[in-house]
Amino acid sequence: MNRKILALAVCIMVIPASASAQSVYKWTDENGIVHFGDRAPSGTESESVSIRTGKRAGSGDSDSASPQQRVQQMDEQAAQSAEREQLSAAEEARQKQRAANCQTARSNLSLIRSGSRIRVEENGEERYLTEEEKAEKREQFEEIAELNCNEETQQ
């Protein structure tokens, strides 16, 4: 891995240096088309063209990061991106759970409000809820609905 990074760093440093060290020639052919090349054409008059690389002469590479720093920055960006994706997936799961809780609470509330008898099973025995127990359950489901069905809470 280190050899690959070293080879990449050498290529990054050598290629721009070799490109700026070479001459570029400009010439016009017999059809009036302008051509550019790294070698002077034979039998045709050509002129040498100066190339601007976008860097000021003598500025050095103090403003740009080394290849190792670039690789480190790319790794950090990839890690941050993966963390954002993981957080968004967790938030999406939370929203789905809230929606399911909301649906269940609303369903239970409508059942309690309908006035029908509600049968529960406790310790292997079935029994009906009393009016006081229904009121407690209604309050409980209203709290659940308020927490999970509120649009501001889900966002």
N, C-alpha and C positions, 0 to 999 in steps of 0.2 A: 504494500500500500504506500509506504514511504517512498519507494523508488518511483512509483507512478506520479506521486505529487511532485517529487524532485524533477522528474522528466518534464512534467507539465510546466513547472516553474521556469525551467531552462528554456523551453520552447516559447513561453510567453515573453521572456526577456530577450531572446535572440531574434525572433521574427520581426518585431518592430525596428530593432537596431539594424538588421540587414536590409529592411525595406527602405529605411531612411538613408542608408549609405549608398544605395544603388541610384544610378541615374535613370531618368525617364526621358525618352525622346519623343518628339512630336514631328509628324510629317504629313504632307498632303499628297495623295496619289494622283494619277492622271485623270481620274474621274472627279476630282475635287473633294474627295472624302478625306477628313482628317483622321489620322490614326495616332495612337500612343503605344509605345512599347519600351521594353527594358533594353533593347539592342538597337543600335543605329541601323537603318536599312541600307543595303548596298545599292549604289546607283541612283539614289534619291537624296536630295538635300534635306537635312533635318536639323532641328534645334533642340538643345537641352532645356528641360523644363524643371523649375524648382518645385518641390512638393512641400506642402505644409501639412504637418501631422496633427495639428490641433494643440500641440504643446508649445509653450514658449521656449526659446533657446535658453539654456542655462537654468531653467526652472527646476530641473531634476524631478525625481519621483517622490518628493516629500509629501505631496498632497494625496497621492494614490496609495492604496493599501498593498501590502505584499501579497503574493499568491496564498501564503499560509493564512493570512488574516482574512482574505476573501473566502477561503474554504471554511474557516471558522464562522464567519458571518453567515454563509449559506447554511451551515449546520444549525446555527442558532435560529435562523429564520424558519427552517424546516421544523425544528422542535416547537417553536411558537405556533406555527400553523397547525401542527398535530394537536397541540394543547387546545387551541381554539376549536378545532373540530370535535375533540373529545368533550369539551364543555358544552358545545352546541348539541351534541348527541344526548348528553345528560339532561340538559334543559328540555329537549324535546320529549324525553322519557318522563320527566316530571310533569310536563303539560298533559301528556296522555293519561298519566295516573290521576291528575286533577280532574280531567274530563270524565274519567270512569267513576271517580268518587262523586262528582257532581250528579251524574246520571243516576247512580245508586241512591244517593240521598234524596233526590227529587222523586224517584220511584217510591221509596219508602214513605216519604211525606204524603204523597198522594194516597197511598194505601191507608195510612193512619187517619188522614183527614176524611176519608170516605165513610168512616163510622162503622166499618165492619169489625167483626170480632177477629182478633189476631192471635193465632196459636203459636206457641213457642215450645221448644223441647229443652228441658233442663234435667240433667242427671238421668236420662233415659225415660223421663216421664213427660207427657204432653200436658200443657195447661194453656189457658187463655189469659192475656194481659188484662190487668185491671185498668180502670180509667186513669188512676194516678200514674201507673206504669206507662200507659199510652202517652200521657202528657210529658213525662220524662223523655221518652223516646222521641217525641215530636220536637222537643227543645234540642235534643242531641242532634237529630238529623237537620234541623234548621241551622245549627252552628256549622255542621259539616258542609251544608249547601252554601252557606255564606262564605266560608273559607275557600271552597273549591269552584264555585260557580261565578265568582266575581271576576270580571274581565281584567281589571287592573292587577289582581293577584297572579293571573295566568301569564302576564307579559313580563 
